[in-house]
Amino acid sequence: MRNSLSILIWASLWLAAALPLVAEDVTVNVEANRNQLYLGESFILQINVAGSGAAEPDLSLIKNANVRSLGKQNNSNYNIRFVNGQMTRQGFSGLIISYEITPLAAGSFQAGPVGVTVNGRRLAAEGPSLTVTDIEKEDLVKLAITSSSETV
């Protein structure tokens, strides 16, 4: 009896962890790995599409920047807890799409909105705002070259 109960509990846990989130709505979240950078530097834009393993992003509204795809990956992680007989499950299942973006002008930069098409349905998410600082131009540059030995 005890052995079959433990098998039933383990089977229930595996089933709860392995079931896809069919009832969960598809959501899109867009985030950057930094919020301030200098002109010429890049940042990573990450698009998280929860609830779906396939999506086509549209970054055509991101202007005045070079955009390079870094790839996609399906990701699924869950944490299941039982406390006083109550089960709670937290986690993420979906697609993560990454881009390297290099702004071409100093000032405020809006990385979005980003459109994503999932199963023929178009979703949009506001992208993050970043501050791009121009590099200060100097009229005079001092350069010193020293050698560690007397003969070269």
Sequence and secondary structure as in RCSB ss.txt:
>XXXX:A:sequence
MRNSLSILIWASLWLAAALPLVAEDVTVNVEANRNQLYLGESFILQINVAGSGAAEPDLSLIKNANVRSLGKQNN
SNYNIRFVNGQMTRQGFSGLIISYEITPLAAGSFQAGPVGVTVNGRRLAAEGPSLTVTDIEKEDLVKLAITSSSE
TV
>XXXX:A:secstr
 HHHHHHHHHHHHHHHHHS  SSS  EEEEEES SEEETT  EEEEEEEET S  EEE TT  SEEEEEEEEEEE
EEEEEEEETTEEEEEEEEEEEEEEEEEESSSEEEE   EEEEETTEEEEE   EEEEE     S        SSS
  
